[in-house]
Amino acid sequence: MNTSLNILKKYWGHTSFRALQQEIIESVLQGKDTVALLPTGGGKSICFQVPALQLEGICIVISPLIALMNDQVDTLNKMGVKALSLSGNLHYNDLDRLLDNCIYGNYKFLYLSPERLHQELVQLRIAKMNINLIAIDEAHCISQWGNDFRPAYKNLLILRKLHPKVPFIALTATATPEVLTDTINELELKDPNILQKSFYRENLAYITLLEDDKLYRIEKLLDKNESAIIYTRNRKKTEEVSKNLNSRGFKTSFYHGGITAEEKGIRFHKWMQNITPIMVATNAFGMGIDKSNVHTVIHFDLPESLESYFQEAGRAGRDDKYARAILLYNPSDEIQVKNQFLINLPTPDYCKIIYRKLCNYLYIAYGEGEFTTHPFHFEKFCQQYELHTIKTYNAIQALDRLGIIKLSIEFGRKTEVHFLVPTNVLLSYFDRNEKASAIGKTILRIYSGIFEKPIPINVELIASKTNYTSTTVLDMLKQFEKDGIVHLQISITDATLTFVEPREDDRTINRVSKLLVQQNENKIKQVASVLQYKNNDRLCKSEQLLHYFGENNTSPCGICSVCAKQESLPSKKESLLISQKILLLLEEEGALNSRDLSEKLSFTEPKIMHVLRLLLEHKKINFNTKNQYTLF
């Protein structure tokens, strides 16, 4: 049997483990249930992949993130390790074949979502597998107190019943003490080894800045040649910020779910190679990022939770050199985050409305729809039913977290085909072209009713069945249309929806209504924690985050915005003088932004910004929609 270190060298080329990895691996090899709490970038996948390669049999990996599963499977296969994932809209025969491969094909890893455990076929096949380890990624998803609670994670106890002697390893990067305790209880872990690396990052400075002109501030913060990430809340803003910075001489690109997989790959490669060193992105940019020389991560908007903020900020400084995680905010941000995440929280009744409309929009019949995947255009859906976009999006996200549907926010393509000629004419046409015959006959075998009406087809499925590329399949369909064989409709979508359960309308939502109410309560607490973190300029920012995740034996970091300010804060006498001058300027000249005030006053910018915050808190001044300060 190879040792852990030999396997690490053979497949990953590393000569030593990171902190805690070896202890976690040894715990697994001893057959113990293990909980691994490692911060973002701590190398969690190594902790289950290495021992699984040492042991006889196959490792089952549970993950809620389809993109991450596919990425890890691709990486393992390139390393020469046999791995597969049960993702996407699999037909019964394909699912049956893949599961048989796991039993008889000498595979080492099977990745699947927790929702897959609903299926009886999956359970029956797993019972026959020689399983050496069950790895549960994002294990905090089983806790109703967690940031990403998914009821489908409760299906994992099926694995315990099928293979009671196989050890579990639960992995997470974000778990408060309450969530950790709940996770262990819900997974029914047996006397688990809990191995936790401190979340403290001595080289990472957490900085919060009150800033009315965020683009101006970003320009001053960034080095044009240094790798950085700027996170924004929506797609439109990523494009706007990227375009603005490019006009100022920076090399940036933007990244969000609305661009094609091919384009994502190109932009990611250019960023990794420092061709375009600055990436402006939504939280879609996160999976698989392991770039050590990112020294600045900027949040343009307030995050929805400290859990998500901590993970995204943690992508800075992985080479252990000084790095900054900067959160920019202005007074209007607090109103925006409350509007987005609190005022528009979806109620059970509203979720019932949206669920029924989704089913009708995508033609899901009552009692049907389980594990069917559909292209979905969110804006068109809202327009058709005249829906409030923010509240509707929150409702769809809630349905996703509750395991009713799975929403994949990414570029997509909907292709509908309707054959227009009789069968004898069609077969004669196919006889003239081998490629046309292979693609056309495959479509006919899979889709019934395609002569009567337009039928949505899965281009990627046709490609896999015929061993042609998706581009080749599309080109052939376009040729069919040109030759008058088919009517073809291709439309671009911004997401896909997978229905996890059969449609039962209100009964579907009633089963999870209590959990939905609990999730809403959790969201209120999470937003409150974000606002408290933003507003607390007395306690070290690093300590605030560590306390949130249960580490209380801490000391000031010395490099965050709070620690750095201690030396630069104005005295009470100086604060009074600055405030008098600010109020006088606003009275004489009207609305001014912070840059105007800094140019007109002789005090340092940090002192001016400190006094502006105090004046806002005491309602002496106001902040308008043009990011200017005015008298209250």
TORSEMAR-773481 format. One line per field, with one value per residue (C-alpha): residue number from 1; z, x, y. Coordinates in pm, 1 decimal. Last residue first. Example, Ala and Ser with C-alpha at 12.3 -4.5 7.8 and 13.67 -1.06 7.14 Angstrom:
2
k: (2/1)
zz: (714.0/780.0)
xx: (1367.0/1230.0)
yy: (-106.0/-450.0)
This chain:
632
k: (632/631/630/629/628/627/626/625/624/623/622/621/620/619/618/617/616/615/614/613/612/611/610/609/608/607/606/605/604/603/602/601/600/599/598/597/596/595/594/593/592/591/590/589/588/587/586/585/584/583/582/581/580/579/578/577/576/575/574/573/572/571/570/569/568/567/566/565/564/563/562/561/560/559/558/557/556/555/554/553/552/551/550/549/548/547/546/545/544/543/542/541/540/539/538/537/536/535/534/533/532/531/530/529/528/527/526/525/524/523/522/521/520/519/518/517/516/515/514/513/512/511/510/509/508/507/506/505/504/503/502/501/500/499/498/497/496/495/494/493/492/491/490/489/488/487/486/485/484/483/482/481/480/479/478/477/476/475/474/473/472/471/470/469/468/467/466/465/464/463/462/461/460/459/458/457/456/455/454/453/452/451/450/449/448/447/446/445/444/443/442/441/440/439/438/437/436/435/434/433/432/431/430/429/428/427/426/425/424/423/422/421/420/419/418/417/416/415/414/413/412/411/410/409/408/407/406/405/404/403/402/401/400/399/398/397/396/395/394/393/392/391/390/389/388/387/386/385/384/383/382/381/380/379/378/377/376/375/374/373/372/371/370/369/368/367/366/365/364/363/362/361/360/359/358/357/356/355/354/353/352/351/350/349/348/347/346/345/344/343/342/341/340/339/338/337/336/335/334/333/332/331/330/329/328/327/326/325/324/323/322/321/320/319/318/317/316/315/314/313/312/311/310/309/308/307/306/305/304/303/302/301/300/299/298/297/296/295/294/293/292/291/290/289/288/287/286/285/284/283/282/281/280/279/278/277/276/275/274/273/272/271/270/269/268/267/266/265/264/263/262/261/260/259/258/257/256/255/254/253/252/251/250/249/248/247/246/245/244/243/242/241/240/239/238/237/236/235/234/233/232/231/230/229/228/227/226/225/224/223/222/221/220/219/218/217/216/215/214/213/212/211/210/209/208/207/206/205/204/203/202/201/200/199/198/197/196/195/194/193/192/191/190/189/188/187/186/185/184/183/182/181/180/179/178/177/176/175/174/173/172/171/170/169/168/167/166/165/164/163/162/161/160/159/158/157/156/155/154/153/152/151/150/149/148/147/146/145/144/143/142/141/140/139/138/137/136/135/134/133/132/131/130/129/128/127/126/125/124/123/122/121/120/119/118/117/116/115/114/113/112/111/110/109/108/107/106/105/104/103/102/101/100/99/98/97/96/95/94/93/92/91/90/89/88/87/86/85/84/83/82/81/80/79/78/77/76/75/74/73/72/71/70/69/68/67/66/65/64/63/62/61/60/59/58/57/56/55/54/53/52/51/50/49/48/47/46/45/44/43/42/41/40/39/38/37/36/35/34/33/32/31/30/29/28/27/26/25/24/23/22/21/20/19/18/17/16/15/14/13/12/11/10/9/8/7/6/5/4/3/2/1)
zz: (697.2/527.1/214.4/130.9/-223.8/-368.7/-644.6/-470.5/-165.4/166.1/465.9/731.9/1101.9/1147.0/1441.0/1251.7/935.5/1128.0/1284.7/942.7/801.3/1099.2/1024.9/652.2/728.3/962.9/707.3/435.0/626.0/726.0/514.6/380.5/28.2/-157.6/99.3/85.0/-293.0/-278.0/-9.5/-227.0/-205.4/-200.2/-127.3/-146.6/157.7/389.2/285.9/346.3/690.4/791.7/688.5/872.3/1194.1/1169.3/1124.6/1433.9/1647.8/1536.2/1623.0/1978.2/2017.4/1890.8/1530.6/1450.5/1281.8/1525.1/1607.7/1241.0/1150.8/1403.9/1276.7/907.2/958.4/1010.6/1385.3/1407.8/1748.8/1982.6/1989.6/2226.3/2104.4/1793.5/1733.8/1368.6/1449.9/1697.8/1419.5/1194.7/1464.0/1561.6/1204.6/1196.1/1521.7/1751.9/1759.7/1401.3/1418.1/1142.3/864.3/1095.8/1248.9/903.0/801.7/1125.7/1074.9/722.9/865.6/1138.9/889.6/661.8/947.0/1014.5/644.7/651.7/949.9/764.8/466.7/691.6/827.2/471.0/354.3/318.6/239.3/-69.4/-255.7/-132.0/-288.8/-642.0/-662.8/-944.9/-926.4/-728.9/-821.4/-1102.1/-1279.2/-1394.8/-1637.0/-1658.4/-1880.4/-2196.7/-2565.0/-2827.8/-3115.1/-3319.8/-3605.4/-3849.4/-4012.7/-4350.9/-4563.7/-4683.0/-4491.3/-4179.3/-4205.1/-4260.9/-3939.0/-3762.8/-3904.8/-3772.8/-3431.8/-3418.1/-3529.9/-3262.5/-2998.7/-3099.0/-3264.2/-3087.3/-3186.6/-2840.9/-2669.5/-2931.2/-2908.3/-2529.5/-2568.3/-2809.7/-2565.4/-2763.0/-2712.3/-2935.0/-3202.8/-3301.4/-3479.3/-3643.4/-3316.4/-3130.4/-2984.5/-2901.0/-2836.0/-3144.1/-3384.4/-3253.5/-3295.3/-3651.2/-3741.2/-3593.8/-3742.1/-4077.4/-4118.7/-4050.8/-4301.1/-4575.3/-4876.0/-4692.3/-4448.1/-4721.6/-4823.3/-4458.3/-4436.4/-4755.6/-4628.9/-4284.5/-4417.3/-4414.4/-4158.6/-3859.0/-3566.2/-3357.6/-3053.5/-2913.3/-2589.9/-2522.2/-2188.4/-2018.0/-1645.2/-1329.9/-1243.4/-1035.0/-875.7/-782.2/-475.9/-265.7/-7.7/-118.0/-477.6/-375.1/-169.3/-470.6/-678.3/-409.9/-387.4/-766.2/-750.4/-475.6/-669.8/-1006.5/-902.4/-1142.5/-1448.6/-1547.4/-1892.7/-1788.3/-1491.8/-1707.0/-1981.8/-1727.0/-1580.7/-1905.4/-1831.2/-2022.4/-1870.8/-1680.7/-1584.4/-1260.6/-1157.8/-1396.7/-1352.2/-1101.1/-1242.8/-1586.8/-1625.9/-1924.2/-1848.1/-1786.2/-1613.4/-1372.3/-1308.0/-1250.7/-996.8/-812.9/-814.3/-658.4/-398.4/-313.6/-250.8/-6.1/175.1/216.8/7.3/166.1/-28.7/254.6/394.2/126.7/-157.6/15.1/328.2/115.7/-72.6/239.8/393.3/67.7/69.6/344.9/146.6/141.0/21.3/171.1/117.5/166.8/154.2/116.6/277.3/161.5/275.2/-86.3/-34.8/11.1/-125.2/-194.8/170.1/92.3/-107.1/165.9/447.6/256.0/188.1/557.0/666.9/484.6/205.5/95.6/86.3/-257.9/-435.2/-243.2/-318.7/-311.0/-330.6/-309.7/-556.8/-603.5/-491.8/-749.6/-640.5/-779.5/-832.1/-783.1/-701.3/-986.9/-984.2/-681.3/-931.8/-1103.9/-1193.5/-1263.4/-1263.3/-1402.1/-1768.3/-1923.5/-1566.3/-1670.0/-1426.5/-1550.5/-1914.4/-1833.8/-1644.0/-1932.4/-2188.5/-1971.0/-1904.1/-2279.3/-2345.9/-2067.1/-2224.4/-2046.4/-1833.4/-1515.5/-1445.5/-1523.7/-1621.5/-1761.8/-1654.6/-1780.4/-1622.1/-1824.6/-1704.7/-1980.3/-1870.2/-1518.7/-1644.6/-1869.2/-1583.9/-1341.9/-1593.1/-1691.4/-1332.8/-1250.6/-1509.5/-1378.3/-1020.2/-664.5/-733.9/-642.8/-752.0/-778.8/-802.8/-970.1/-973.3/-1288.9/-1270.1/-891.6/-741.6/-441.8/-610.4/-900.3/-651.2/-462.0/-776.5/-866.7/-516.9/-511.6/-184.3/21.6/379.1/383.1/550.1/557.8/648.5/629.7/541.2/641.5/985.9/852.2/1147.7/1051.3/1290.7/1152.5/1282.2/1326.7/1489.3/1527.6/1536.3/1816.4/1567.9/1324.1/1318.1/1015.6/1182.5/1515.6/1367.6/1151.4/1444.4/1654.4/1366.9/1286.1/1643.6/1662.2/1335.4/1023.6/708.9/532.8/542.3/519.8/669.7/642.5/692.7/769.0/611.0/867.7/827.5/447.3/325.1/646.5/662.1/295.1/357.4/631.0/344.8/252.5/518.7/273.2/59.4/314.2/185.4/429.3/269.7/547.1/820.6/1102.0/928.0/929.9/648.4/427.4/686.6/515.4/223.2/98.1/239.7/173.8/212.4/221.1/111.3/-79.5/-249.1/-439.4/-426.1/-191.8/-412.4/-700.8/-513.6/-375.1/-719.4/-871.3/-593.9/-671.1/-381.1/-331.6/-642.9/-445.1/-234.6/-547.9/-686.1/-729.4/-766.3/-715.6/-753.2/-1058.1/-1122.3/-1380.4/-1216.2/-946.9/-1048.6/-1415.3/-1324.4/-1185.8/-1512.0/-1717.8/-1508.1/-1524.2/-1900.8/-1932.4/-1707.7/-1902.6/-1733.2/-1710.2/-1553.8/-1295.4/-1183.3/-1162.3/-1272.0/-1158.2/-1283.8/-1176.5/-1456.2/-1346.8/-1630.9/-1493.9/-1147.7/-1283.9/-1493.3/-1194.1/-976.1/-1228.4/-1280.9/-907.4/-868.4/-1149.2/-999.4/-657.0/-384.7/-318.1/-197.9/-275.3/-278.0/-260.1/-443.9/-340.9/-187.4/14.5/-68.1/-339.5/-99.1/158.8/-87.7/-226.3/112.4/266.2/-72.8/-142.2/163.1/50.9/284.3/8.5/191.9/561.7/689.3/918.7/876.6/1065.0/1080.2/1135.3/1215.7/993.4/1091.2/734.4/789.5/1102.8/919.7/637.4/880.9/1061.1/726.1/606.9/934.7/792.6/431.2/322.7/190.2/-127.7/-372.0/-728.1/-717.3/-840.2/-755.3/-478.9/-286.9/-338.3/-197.1/98.1/180.6/180.8/-98.6/0.0)
xx: (-2945.8/-2670.0/-2545.0/-2286.1/-2260.2/-2290.3/-2527.7/-2822.6/-2775.8/-2593.5/-2712.1/-2543.7/-2595.1/-2778.6/-2558.9/-2443.7/-2383.7/-2174.9/-1971.2/-1906.1/-1798.0/-1561.3/-1385.8/-1367.3/-1200.7/-951.0/-865.3/-822.4/-567.4/-665.1/-605.5/-960.6/-1069.5/-915.8/-1039.9/-1391.5/-1408.6/-1288.4/-1547.3/-1833.2/-1991.3/-2351.4/-2395.4/-2112.9/-2160.0/-2359.2/-2163.9/-1835.5/-1949.6/-2059.8/-1724.2/-1531.6/-1727.1/-1681.7/-1304.5/-1276.3/-1488.4/-1283.1/-961.1/-1083.7/-1201.7/-867.2/-837.5/-785.0/-451.6/-275.9/-580.2/-669.2/-425.3/-582.7/-933.3/-840.9/-662.8/-284.0/-221.0/-397.9/-555.7/-554.3/-755.1/-879.0/-1237.9/-1246.1/-1611.3/-1661.5/-1809.4/-1527.3/-1272.5/-1448.6/-1457.8/-1097.3/-980.3/-1167.1/-1002.6/-1272.4/-1363.4/-1470.3/-1782.8/-2012.1/-1923.2/-1908.3/-2244.3/-2392.5/-2267.7/-2395.1/-2739.8/-2747.8/-2677.5/-2940.7/-3213.0/-3105.3/-3136.1/-3494.8/-3574.2/-3422.3/-3637.8/-3952.5/-3845.6/-3781.7/-4136.0/-4273.4/-4081.5/-4355.7/-4613.9/-4411.2/-4458.0/-4817.1/-4897.2/-4803.6/-4739.8/-4483.7/-4243.6/-3926.1/-3576.3/-3686.2/-3372.0/-3364.1/-3106.1/-2983.5/-2921.3/-3086.1/-2997.1/-3248.6/-3220.7/-3529.5/-3508.8/-3784.1/-3660.0/-3591.2/-3605.4/-3244.0/-3141.0/-3308.4/-3119.0/-2797.4/-2867.1/-2915.3/-2580.5/-2403.7/-2561.8/-2442.0/-2091.4/-2075.4/-2185.8/-1892.6/-1946.6/-1922.5/-2284.0/-2434.1/-2220.5/-2312.8/-2683.3/-2663.4/-2481.2/-2750.3/-3032.1/-3354.4/-3665.8/-3950.2/-4133.1/-4458.8/-4600.1/-4287.8/-4087.2/-4354.4/-4094.2/-3739.7/-3453.8/-3458.0/-3543.2/-3258.8/-3013.8/-3143.1/-3067.8/-2717.3/-2593.8/-2770.5/-2647.4/-2290.0/-2318.1/-2467.6/-2676.8/-2872.1/-3003.5/-3203.6/-3365.0/-3449.7/-3616.0/-3819.1/-3947.3/-4026.7/-4237.9/-4094.7/-4117.7/-3916.3/-3957.6/-3648.3/-3612.3/-3274.1/-3240.1/-2887.0/-2734.7/-2507.5/-2501.0/-2708.3/-2777.4/-3093.1/-3174.7/-3538.6/-3734.3/-3419.2/-3491.6/-3190.0/-3320.1/-3673.3/-3520.8/-3318.9/-3636.9/-3811.8/-3518.9/-3529.4/-3902.8/-3861.8/-3587.7/-3769.6/-4122.2/-4336.0/-4535.6/-4606.1/-4445.3/-4194.2/-4068.9/-4018.2/-3852.3/-3607.6/-3525.7/-3452.2/-3455.4/-3328.1/-3489.4/-3360.4/-3580.4/-3491.3/-3857.8/-4089.8/-4418.2/-4702.8/-4883.7/-4746.8/-4434.7/-4477.4/-4177.2/-4387.1/-4658.0/-4412.0/-4239.4/-4577.7/-4676.0/-4344.8/-4371.1/-4717.1/-4623.3/-4308.9/-4529.7/-4742.4/-4434.9/-4304.5/-4015.9/-3779.4/-3811.5/-3770.6/-3475.6/-3223.0/-3248.1/-3406.3/-3192.7/-2877.4/-2978.0/-3057.1/-2720.0/-2546.8/-2689.3/-2449.4/-2138.4/-1939.0/-1611.9/-1489.9/-1119.4/-940.7/-573.1/-255.5/88.8/270.5/163.2/143.9/-231.9/-265.5/-613.2/-869.7/-976.4/-1184.5/-1423.1/-1457.5/-1487.7/-1745.7/-1960.9/-1964.9/-2001.9/-2334.6/-2515.7/-2202.5/-2191.8/-2098.6/-1769.4/-1591.1/-1220.6/-969.1/-605.7/-287.3/-367.7/-28.8/-125.8/-389.6/-606.8/-951.4/-1142.3/-1490.6/-1487.1/-1608.6/-1986.0/-1973.3/-1996.5/-1683.7/-1432.9/-1100.8/-773.5/-450.3/-553.5/-250.8/-165.5/-145.9/-425.1/-632.4/-582.8/-678.1/-993.7/-1097.1/-1053.4/-1229.8/-1521.6/-1549.7/-1576.9/-1831.5/-2040.2/-2110.2/-2417.2/-2291.8/-2042.0/-1686.6/-1545.6/-1202.6/-942.6/-625.1/-615.1/-556.6/-842.1/-1081.2/-1015.4/-1126.8/-1459.5/-1524.8/-1454.2/-1677.9/-1966.6/-1934.9/-1924.2/-2213.8/-2441.9/-2376.5/-2478.9/-2344.6/-1985.1/-1657.3/-1324.9/-1038.4/-670.9/-343.5/-85.1/22.8/-208.2/-166.6/-507.0/-607.0/-613.6/-829.2/-1050.3/-1107.4/-1210.8/-1446.7/-1596.0/-1684.3/-1882.4/-1634.7/-1650.0/-1369.9/-1354.3/-1017.3/-928.2/-548.6/-432.2/-79.5/-169.7/-460.5/-659.5/-914.5/-749.1/-723.3/-980.9/-966.6/-1273.4/-1227.5/-1577.3/-1733.3/-1975.8/-2118.2/-2497.1/-2492.0/-2754.0/-2570.1/-2230.0/-2381.9/-2577.5/-2263.5/-2072.8/-2358.7/-2376.9/-1996.9/-1997.9/-1903.2/-1742.4/-1467.1/-1635.7/-1553.8/-1731.5/-1539.3/-1758.0/-1621.0/-1767.7/-1899.4/-2270.5/-2271.5/-2633.8/-2769.7/-2497.1/-2549.6/-2921.5/-2817.6/-2704.5/-3065.9/-3058.4/-2841.5/-3154.6/-3274.0/-3011.8/-2890.6/-2639.4/-2547.6/-2605.3/-2861.1/-3070.3/-2756.7/-2708.4/-2539.2/-2258.7/-2106.5/-1983.6/-1818.2/-1929.1/-1676.8/-1790.5/-1495.3/-1395.8/-1709.0/-1719.1/-2041.6/-2351.8/-2554.0/-2458.2/-2638.1/-2966.3/-2953.7/-2890.8/-3176.0/-3411.2/-3351.8/-3370.8/-2994.5/-2947.1/-3063.8/-2745.9/-2543.6/-2307.5/-1936.7/-1816.0/-1442.2/-1201.0/-1342.9/-1237.5/-1512.5/-1733.6/-1932.4/-1868.9/-1915.4/-2252.2/-2353.7/-2255.8/-2455.3/-2773.1/-2753.3/-2712.4/-3007.9/-3228.7/-3155.0/-2922.2/-3015.7/-2701.3/-2469.8/-2385.5/-2009.1/-1718.1/-1369.0/-1088.5/-751.9/-500.7/-418.6/-633.5/-919.9/-872.9/-881.4/-1192.7/-1369.1/-1270.2/-1408.0/-1728.2/-1794.2/-1714.9/-1955.7/-2229.0/-2201.0/-2406.2/-2132.4/-2131.9/-1821.7/-1842.0/-1500.2/-1446.1/-1272.2/-940.4/-771.1/-473.8/-649.5/-936.2/-679.2/-539.0/-871.9/-1032.6/-794.8/-663.3/-1008.6/-983.8/-671.3/-669.9/-762.3/-1073.2/-1029.9/-1013.2/-1260.4/-1222.9/-1467.8/-1373.5/-1556.1/-1278.8/-1156.3/-790.0/-722.9/-965.0/-783.0/-450.3/-581.5/-698.7/-362.3/-180.0/-389.5/-355.3/-113.3/-22.3/128.8/479.4/664.7/397.9/380.0/2.4/-43.0/280.1/404.2/74.1/47.3/397.3/310.3/-2.0/188.7/136.6/0.0)
yy: (6728.7/6931.1/6760.7/6495.5/6365.2/6014.9/6136.3/5965.0/6188.0/6141.3/6346.7/6558.0/6629.8/6300.2/6189.1/5880.6/6084.3/6340.5/6058.0/5899.9/6234.4/6278.6/5949.8/6030.6/6364.0/6199.6/5929.3/6199.8/6404.8/6759.9/7072.9/7095.7/7196.9/6901.4/6649.9/6801.1/6773.1/6410.6/6332.0/6451.3/6797.4/6925.2/7296.0/7549.9/7775.8/7548.0/7239.7/7423.4/7542.9/7194.1/7048.5/7325.8/7272.8/6893.7/6931.2/7156.4/6923.4/6623.2/6812.4/6876.9/6518.9/6390.2/6277.8/5910.8/5832.0/5599.3/5389.2/5388.6/5109.5/4872.3/4946.1/4923.3/4590.4/4560.3/4516.8/4181.1/4251.9/3949.6/3629.2/3358.7/3388.1/3171.5/3079.1/3170.1/3511.2/3568.8/3514.5/3765.3/4035.9/3958.9/4020.0/4350.4/4470.0/4611.9/4982.3/5052.9/4837.4/4965.2/4723.3/4420.9/4516.8/4553.8/4209.1/4053.8/4212.6/4067.1/3723.2/3753.4/3853.8/3568.2/3319.7/3432.0/3388.6/3041.0/2946.6/3060.9/2849.1/2549.7/2575.5/2591.1/2281.2/2020.6/2290.4/2389.9/2060.4/2025.4/2363.7/2248.7/1871.9/1866.9/1572.6/1651.7/1772.2/2004.8/2126.1/2488.1/2627.1/2984.4/3287.0/3160.5/3201.6/3094.7/2847.4/2763.5/2515.8/2411.8/2095.9/1935.1/2251.6/2222.1/2535.4/2394.7/2064.7/2266.6/2458.2/2125.3/2008.4/2319.0/2266.4/1903.6/2004.6/2276.3/2026.2/1805.1/1465.8/1129.3/1048.7/985.6/1251.5/1513.0/1429.6/1474.3/1807.4/1929.5/1851.6/1882.7/2096.0/1965.0/2166.4/1989.3/1684.2/1536.3/1563.2/1368.1/1130.7/1237.4/993.5/769.9/1052.6/1270.1/980.6/928.4/1290.3/1299.0/970.4/1024.1/1381.4/1264.2/978.4/1198.9/1091.6/822.9/1085.2/1259.1/928.4/868.6/1211.9/1167.8/830.9/975.3/1262.5/1618.0/1902.9/1779.2/2022.1/2108.0/2332.9/2439.4/2635.9/2763.9/2847.1/3095.5/3042.2/3063.1/2699.8/2674.7/2340.8/2286.9/2173.8/2118.3/2386.8/2588.8/2596.5/2691.1/2974.1/3088.7/3093.2/3300.2/3544.2/3585.6/3652.8/3913.3/4089.8/4076.1/4179.6/3976.0/4079.5/3712.9/3727.3/3992.1/3789.5/3478.6/3684.4/3826.9/3483.9/3301.2/2929.2/2628.0/2316.5/2013.2/1718.3/1540.3/1489.7/1676.4/1490.2/1459.5/1765.4/1850.8/2065.3/2299.0/2524.5/2838.3/2634.0/2473.6/2805.9/2975.4/2710.1/2748.8/3130.0/3126.7/2864.8/3064.9/3369.7/3171.7/3035.6/3393.8/3529.3/3785.3/4109.8/4358.6/4162.6/4060.1/4308.8/4605.4/4558.8/4538.3/4851.3/5055.5/4964.3/5050.3/5405.9/5514.6/5421.9/5103.3/4957.3/4628.0/4566.7/4234.5/4325.8/4118.7/4095.9/3781.8/3434.4/3307.7/3265.3/3639.5/3703.7/3430.9/3459.2/3767.9/3548.4/3285.1/3540.3/3743.9/3435.8/3341.4/3703.6/3713.0/3900.7/4085.9/4469.9/4596.2/4679.1/4403.3/4429.9/4143.7/4253.1/4046.3/3771.0/3600.9/3249.0/3168.2/2877.6/2951.2/2624.8/2769.9/3139.7/3351.7/3297.1/3532.4/3817.3/3931.1/4201.3/4028.9/4222.8/4073.8/4062.9/3889.3/3785.0/3415.5/3320.2/3614.6/3518.8/3159.4/3267.1/3490.2/3210.8/2952.8/3186.2/3249.9/2876.3/2830.2/3106.2/3433.9/3504.1/3339.8/3617.3/3724.5/4064.2/4148.7/4398.2/4560.6/4907.4/5223.7/5443.1/5333.8/4975.2/5068.8/5204.4/4903.9/4661.2/4855.4/4864.7/4497.7/4375.8/4612.0/4456.4/4106.4/4173.7/4203.5/4307.0/4138.1/4291.2/4042.2/4136.4/4042.7/4322.7/4503.4/4805.2/4835.6/4899.1/5111.3/5453.6/5334.9/5150.1/5477.9/5663.2/5380.3/5384.1/5751.5/5783.6/5584.7/5458.2/5203.8/4863.0/4686.0/4329.9/4297.2/3946.2/3840.3/3701.5/3498.8/3362.8/3095.8/2854.9/2503.7/2262.4/1886.2/1736.7/1360.3/1221.4/1013.5/856.7/1110.5/1115.9/1350.0/1571.7/1571.8/1658.3/1933.1/2081.9/2110.7/2273.6/2512.0/2641.4/2678.8/2881.0/2688.1/2820.6/2625.8/2285.9/1915.8/1614.7/1284.8/980.3/634.8/317.6/68.7/148.4/116.2/122.9/275.9/540.7/621.4/674.3/919.6/1142.4/1217.0/1492.8/1684.3/1728.1/1986.0/2232.1/2498.4/2735.2/2980.7/2726.5/2725.3/2457.4/2245.7/1994.4/2256.4/2279.1/1974.5/2184.7/1864.3/1531.4/1255.2/892.4/652.8/299.3/198.7/-140.6/-77.1/-297.9/-73.3/222.0/52.6/13.4/369.8/520.4/317.6/432.6/798.6/1043.5/999.9/1211.8/1517.3/1501.0/1584.7/1323.7/1257.2/897.5/849.4/555.1/374.6/13.7/-42.2/-303.3/-122.6/238.8/148.3/-3.2/337.1/504.6/254.2/287.8/667.8/652.2/413.7/629.6/946.5/1195.1/1564.1/1703.2/1558.6/1206.9/1256.3/1040.0/946.6/721.4/865.4/932.3/1286.8/1422.9/1212.3/1363.4/1719.4/1654.9/1498.9/1796.0/2045.5/1848.1/1837.7/2209.1/2301.3/2083.2/2245.9/2075.8/1817.5/1457.3/1250.9/871.6/704.3/376.5/56.3/-45.7/227.0/448.0/645.9/721.6/837.7/1097.3/1218.7/1283.1/1535.7/1651.1/1797.7/2028.9/2215.7/2516.4/2760.9/2875.3/2799.4/2440.0/2268.5/1892.3/1669.4/1302.1/974.6/728.0/443.0/479.7/593.3/881.5/1000.3/970.1/1189.3/1458.3/1459.9/1482.6/1776.5/1970.1/2231.8/2171.3/1841.8/1786.6/1692.1/1806.8/1668.9/1629.0/1270.7/1090.1/1322.4/1319.7/943.5/891.5/1117.0/919.0/592.1/341.3/0.0)
